[in-house]
Amino acid sequence: MIKKLLLFASVVFIGKSLTAQVWTLQNTHFTDLVSAIGVDQISVVDQDTVWVRGFNGTGSGGAFKIFSHTNDGGLTWTAGHFTQLAATEWTYVLAASSYSKAYVVVMDSVAPNATSFWATSDGGTTWVKNTSMFTGASSFVDGVRFWNSLQGYCYGDPNGGMYEIYTTNDGGTTWTKNTNAPTPTPSTEYGLNGFESSASVPGGIAFIMTDHGRIFKTTDYGASWTVLTTAPFASAAYGSNKVYASSENYIICAVYTTASSTWAWKYTSNGGTTWNNFSPTGSFYQYAMCYVPGSVNEFVSTSADTTAMGVGYSTDGGLSWTDYTDVLLQPSGSNIQCLGVGYASQQRGWVGNYDQSGAVNSILRYYDPTVGVNLFNSINGNDMNIYPNPSNGIVNFSVNGPNNDNISIKVFDLVGKLVFSEIMNVTGLKTTSYNFSSYAKGMYIVHIQSGNDFKTQKIVIQ
């Protein structure tokens, strides 16, 4: 059958301040320069590492086989092509686990039931087809997602009586098939291939939505999957769907009804026990949406529809929406078209849009250093203290605990420029000091990562 595409101890929260927001136009360096190439999928690995997929907005010639990625927060982007794909093959879902590793779901545009799963481990220079997964007669790849740089999942239609789901714990180098995945109900049920037919939430939580409106859930990084108690929509076949979540219990989803040519939306706040009609107020855009990691219940949505363009945010689970305002978003006083969206945290995110006159293939970065900054005293099982703060220049990083994983320390100024980067080897080390006395006086944001644990703190140099 042919498918339609489709923080720690004490938290100091500073409300969304329009004066603190900084939007920056970044160049993806796509080489297919036409008047309507855009960024329609954004896979955020961390604060610095992002992959995007190009999109042909002209409506002819299919999607571009082009991508771009960055490992410095978007200050520089490196573009490439899926050169190993056949002429009739196009990418439909892109997800990355690092700057070098990324994965795509591929479909043959001439034989739409022919799908495949491809990977790169060299930053996109070469793409290799996976010949050990999704090889059954009924196999059909639907999507791929990552929670972090190591753990992720990919999934497809029922094959051999159950949905075909694989998980990885090493960034995609090896995949393990789930032998107790959900079964199709009814037997004609299948998944829908698309970037937004599944959702992942930090902490090993994820959801997959089927064409019949049922939703599968995992809370253990894909090791086991359950079916939500109640399906949000009647058991009928839908052509497209979307699912988003901010936690194990808060889920927003939609199905596309061909008869009415509209999206029907619902949400639950109790893990699917009951569902409510989703009738948001304000500027809710229905093209793409993402949860903002680290927030309680914040989402960002976009639209490229010329009758309702823009990008908006919600801090109450999508029930009410407000437009972001910036000269880059409203260059002529009205909203521009926006496509894909992906956020790393409350401080940093990216929104895709179309190139400008075929010369600048653009993506917009959002940065607000004052939001969601955590004061913490522990990371990856170790006690940690940063002092004095404020400081006249010498800042001490003190570590005490059983975990000897190296700690990555990055310091950014308030416009997002990386001004300091260091790997702190904690083996046998209790305290180390860094001299910031030559830096301009003011506030800086410190990003600290140990293993999969990521923390952010502000420091002030006087």
C-alpha positions in Angstrom: 0.0 0.0 0.0 1.2 3.5 -0.7 1.5 5.8 2.3 1.0 9.5 2.5 4.0 11.4 3.7 3.7 13.2 5.9 18.0 21.4 36.8 19.1 20.2 39.6 19.2 21.5 43.3 17.7 24.9 43.1 16.2 26.3 39.9 16.2 30.0 39.2 13.6 30.7 36.4 13.6 34.0 34.7 10.6 34.7 32.6 10.7 35.1 28.8 12.1 38.6 28.2 11.7 40.0 24.8 14.8 42.2 25.3 17.0 39.2 26.0 16.0 37.2 23.0 18.4 37.3 20.1 17.5 35.9 16.6 20.3 35.4 14.2 20.1 34.5 10.5 22.5 31.7 9.7 23.7 30.3 6.4 23.3 26.5 5.8 25.4 26.8 2.7 23.1 24.6 0.6 24.5 24.6 -2.9 21.2 24.0 -4.7 20.4 27.7 -5.1 16.8 28.1 -6.2 14.3 30.6 -5.0 12.5 28.2 -2.7 14.9 25.8 -1.0 14.2 25.6 2.7 15.0 23.8 6.0 12.1 21.5 6.8 13.7 19.1 9.3 16.0 20.0 12.2 17.6 17.3 14.3 19.2 18.8 17.4 21.9 16.7 19.1 23.0 19.2 21.7 23.6 22.9 22.2 26.2 23.0 19.5 25.5 20.1 17.1 22.5 20.3 14.7 21.7 18.6 11.4 19.1 19.9 8.9 17.5 18.6 5.7 16.8 20.7 2.7 13.4 21.0 1.1 12.3 22.0 -2.4 9.5 24.4 -1.9 8.8 24.9 -5.6 6.5 21.8 -5.6 8.2 20.2 -8.5 11.2 17.8 -8.8 10.8 16.2 -5.5 12.7 17.0 -2.3 16.3 18.0 -2.6 18.9 15.4 -1.6 20.8 17.9 0.6 21.7 18.4 4.2 23.8 20.6 6.4 25.2 20.4 9.9 27.1 22.4 12.5 29.1 21.7 15.6 29.5 25.2 16.9 26.0 26.3 17.5 25.4 27.3 13.9 28.2 29.9 13.6 29.4 27.7 10.7 27.5 25.1 8.6 28.8 22.5 6.3 26.4 21.2 3.6 26.5 18.0 1.6 24.4 15.7 -0.7 23.1 12.2 -0.4 25.2 11.3 -3.4 25.0 7.5 -2.9 21.2 7.4 -3.3 19.7 6.4 -6.7 18.1 9.0 -8.8 14.6 8.0 -7.8 15.3 7.7 -4.0 14.5 10.6 -1.6 15.1 11.1 2.1 12.0 11.5 4.3 13.3 11.4 7.9 16.7 12.6 9.2 18.1 12.1 12.7 21.6 12.5 14.1 23.5 11.3 17.1 26.6 13.4 16.6 28.4 15.7 14.2 29.7 12.6 12.3 26.8 10.2 12.7 23.4 10.6 11.1 20.6 8.4 9.8 17.9 8.8 7.1 14.8 7.0 6.1 14.7 6.7 2.3 11.8 5.9 -0.1 11.8 5.2 -3.8 9.6 7.8 -5.5 8.9 5.4 -8.4 8.2 2.4 -6.2 6.7 4.0 -3.0 6.6 0.7 -1.1 10.4 0.4 -1.4 12.1 1.9 1.7 15.5 1.7 3.2 17.6 2.8 6.1 20.9 4.6 5.5 23.7 5.9 7.8 26.8 8.1 7.7 29.7 7.9 10.2 31.9 10.5 8.5 29.7 13.6 8.6 27.8 12.9 5.4 30.7 12.3 3.0 29.5 8.7 2.4 26.1 7.2 3.1 25.7 3.4 3.5 22.5 1.4 3.2 21.8 -0.9 6.1 21.3 -4.4 4.8 20.7 -6.2 8.1 17.5 -4.3 9.2 14.1 -3.9 7.7 14.7 -6.8 5.3 11.5 -8.7 5.6 8.9 -9.0 2.9 6.6 -6.7 4.9 9.3 -4.3 6.2 8.7 -0.6 5.7 10.9 1.9 7.5 8.9 4.8 9.1 11.2 6.9 11.3 14.3 7.3 13.5 14.9 9.4 16.6 17.6 9.9 19.3 17.3 10.9 22.9 21.0 11.8 23.2 24.3 11.1 21.5 24.1 7.4 22.4 20.5 6.2 22.8 17.9 6.1 20.0 15.3 4.1 18.2 14.1 3.4 14.7 10.8 1.8 13.7 8.8 0.5 10.9 5.5 -1.3 9.9 4.4 -4.6 11.3 6.6 -7.5 10.1 6.1 -11.0 11.3 3.1 -10.1 13.4 4.6 -7.2 15.4 5.9 -3.7 14.7 9.6 -3.6 13.7 11.5 -1.5 16.3 15.2 -1.3 16.9 17.2 0.5 19.6 20.8 1.6 20.0 23.0 2.5 22.9 26.1 3.5 21.0 24.9 6.3 18.7 23.7 3.9 16.0 26.8 1.8 15.4 24.8 -1.3 16.5 21.0 -1.8 16.7 19.1 -4.4 18.6 15.7 -5.6 17.5 12.8 -5.4 20.0 11.3 -8.9 20.2 8.2 -7.9 22.1 7.0 -4.9 20.2 3.3 -4.1 19.9 1.1 -5.9 17.4 -1.2 -4.2 14.8 -4.8 -3.8 15.8 -6.6 -4.2 13.5 -4.4 -6.4 11.4 -4.4 -3.7 8.6 -2.8 -1.1 11.0 0.6 0.3 10.2 2.9 3.2 11.0 3.2 6.4 9.0 6.6 7.5 7.7 7.4 11.1 8.7 9.5 13.2 11.0 6.6 14.0 13.3 4.9 10.6 13.5 7.0 9.9 16.6 8.3 12.0 19.5 11.1 11.6 21.9 11.4 13.2 25.3 14.6 13.4 27.4 14.9 10.6 29.9 14.1 7.7 27.6 10.5 8.6 26.9 9.1 8.2 23.4 5.8 7.8 21.5 4.9 6.3 18.1 1.5 7.0 16.5 -0.1 4.6 14.0 -2.4 5.3 11.0 -5.3 4.1 13.1 -4.8 6.7 15.9 -3.2 4.4 18.5 -0.1 5.5 20.3 2.8 3.3 21.6 4.9 4.5 24.5 8.3 3.7 26.0 9.8 5.0 29.2 13.0 2.9 29.2 14.8 4.0 26.0 12.8 1.7 23.8 13.5 -1.6 25.7 9.8 -2.1 26.1 6.7 -0.6 24.5 3.1 -0.3 25.7 -0.1 0.9 24.1 -1.8 3.9 25.7 -5.0 3.0 27.6 -7.2 5.0 25.3 -6.6 6.0 21.7 -7.1 9.7 21.0 -9.0 9.1 17.7 -11.5 6.5 16.4 -10.0 3.4 14.9 -10.1 4.4 11.3 -7.3 4.8 8.8 -5.8 8.3 8.6 -3.5 9.6 5.9 -1.1 11.5 8.1 -0.5 12.2 11.8 1.6 14.2 14.3 2.5 13.5 17.9 4.4 15.7 20.4 5.0 15.4 24.1 6.7 17.1 27.0 6.6 14.2 29.5 5.3 10.7 30.0 1.8 12.1 30.6 1.5 15.2 28.5 0.9 14.4 24.8 -0.5 16.5 21.9 -1.4 14.7 18.7 -3.3 15.2 15.4 -4.6 13.2 12.5 -5.4 14.5 9.0 -8.9 13.9 7.7 -8.9 13.7 4.0 -12.7 14.3 3.8 -12.4 17.7 5.4 -8.8 18.4 4.4 -8.1 19.5 8.0 -6.1 18.4 11.0 -8.0 17.2 14.1 -6.1 17.8 17.4 -6.3 16.4 20.9 -4.2 16.3 24.0 -3.9 14.5 27.3 -2.4 15.4 30.6 -2.8 12.0 32.3 -0.9 9.7 29.9 -3.8 8.9 27.6 -6.4 7.8 30.2 -8.6 10.6 28.9 -8.3 12.9 25.9 -9.4 16.5 25.4 -10.1 18.5 22.2 -7.1 20.7 21.6 -8.5 24.2 20.9 -5.6 26.6 21.6 -5.8 30.4 21.6 -3.4 32.8 20.0 -1.0 32.1 17.2 -0.9 28.3 17.0 0.9 27.2 13.8 0.3 23.7 12.5 3.2 23.0 10.2 5.8 21.8 12.8 6.1 21.8 16.5 8.6 20.8 19.2 8.9 20.5 22.9 11.5 22.8 24.5 13.8 20.5 26.5 14.4 21.6 30.1 11.1 23.5 30.3 8.0 22.4 32.3 5.6 22.4 29.3 6.8 24.8 26.6 6.4 24.2 22.9 7.3 26.1 19.8 5.3 25.9 16.5 5.8 27.1 13.0 3.9 27.6 9.7 4.8 28.2 6.1 1.2 28.5 5.0 0.9 31.9 3.3 -2.4 32.4 5.1 -1.0 31.8 8.5 2.8 32.3 8.6 5.0 32.6 11.6 6.6 31.1 14.6 5.0 31.1 18.1 5.6 29.8 21.6 3.5 28.4 24.4 4.4 28.0 28.0 1.3 26.2 29.1 1.3 23.0 27.0 0.1 24.6 23.9 -3.2 25.9 25.2 -2.3 29.6 24.5 0.3 30.9 22.0 2.2 34.1 21.4 4.2 35.2 18.3 7.9 35.6 18.6 8.8 39.2 17.5 12.0 40.2 15.9 13.0 42.1 12.8 14.2 38.8 11.2 10.7 37.3 11.8 8.8 40.3 10.7 11.2 42.1 8.2 8.3 44.0 6.6 6.0 44.1 9.6 4.4 40.7 9.0 5.5 37.2 9.7 7.7 35.2 7.4 7.2 31.6 6.3 8.8 29.2 8.8 9.4 25.4 8.3 11.2 23.0 10.6 11.8 23.6 14.3 14.2 22.1 16.8 15.3 23.3 20.3 18.2 22.2 22.4 17.0 24.0 25.5 15.1 27.0 26.7 18.1 29.1 25.7 18.8 27.9 22.2 16.7 26.7 19.2 16.5 26.8 15.4 13.7 27.5 13.0 14.0 26.8 9.3 12.8 29.1 6.5 13.3 29.6 2.8 16.5 31.1 1.2 16.5 34.7 0.3 16.6 35.2 -3.5 18.5 32.0 -4.0 21.6 33.5 -2.4 21.4 32.7 1.4 20.0 29.3 2.4 18.9 30.3 5.8 18.0 29.0 9.2 17.2 31.2 12.1 18.7 30.6 15.5 17.0 31.7 18.7 19.1 32.5 21.7 18.1 33.7 25.2 20.8 33.3 27.8 18.6 34.4 30.7 16.0 31.7 30.5 16.1 28.4 32.3 19.5 28.9 33.8 20.0 26.4 36.6 22.1 26.7 39.8 23.3 23.2 40.5 25.6 21.4 42.9 25.8 18.0 41.2 26.5 16.6 37.8 26.7 12.9 36.7 26.8 11.7 40.3 29.6 14.2 41.4 29.2 17.2 43.7 30.5 20.3 41.9 30.9 23.9 42.9 31.8 26.9 40.8 33.2 29.8 42.9 33.6 32.6 43.6 30.6 33.9 41.6 30.7 36.9 40.9 34.4 36.8 40.3 37.2 39.2 39.6 38.6 36.8 37.1 39.8 33.6 38.8 37.0 31.0 38.8 37.4 27.6 40.6 35.7 24.4 39.5 35.6 21.9 42.4 34.6 18.3 41.9 34.1 15.6 44.5 32.5 12.2 43.8 32.9 8.7 42.5 32.5 9.4 38.8 35.8 10.0 36.8 34.2 10.9 33.5 35.8 14.0 31.9 33.8 17.2 32.2 33.4 19.4 29.2 33.3 23.1 30.1 32.2 25.7 27.5 31.7 29.4 28.2 29.5 31.6 26.0 28.9 35.4 26.1 25.3 36.7 26.0 25.1 36.7 22.2 26.0 33.0 22.1 29.7 33.3 21.0 31.9 30.6 22.4 34.7 32.3 24.3 36.2 29.4 26.2 36.3 25.6 25.9 38.1 23.1 28.0 38.0 19.4 28.9 38.4 18.9 32.6 40.0 15.5 33.5 38.6 14.8 37.0 40.6 11.6 37.7 42.4 12.4 40.9 41.4 16.0 40.6 39.5 18.0 43.2 39.8 21.6 42.1 41.1 23.5 39.1 41.1 27.2 38.3 40.6 29.2 35.2 41.6 32.8 34.6 38.9 35.0 33.0 40.4 38.3 34.0 41.1 39.3 30.4 37.4 38.9 29.5 35.0 41.8 29.3 33.1 42.4 32.5 29.6 41.0 32.5 27.5 37.8 32.6 28.6 34.6 30.9 26.8 31.3 30.4 28.7 28.1 31.4 27.7 24.8 29.7 29.0 21.8 31.6 28.6 18.2 30.4 29.7 14.9 32.0 28.5 11.8 30.3 24.9 12.4 29.3 24.3 14.9 32.1 24.2 18.5 31.0 24.0 21.6 33.2 24.0 25.3 32.6 25.0 28.1 35.0 25.6 31.8 34.7 28.8 33.4 36.1 29.6 37.1 36.4 33.0 38.6 35.8 33.4 41.9 37.6 
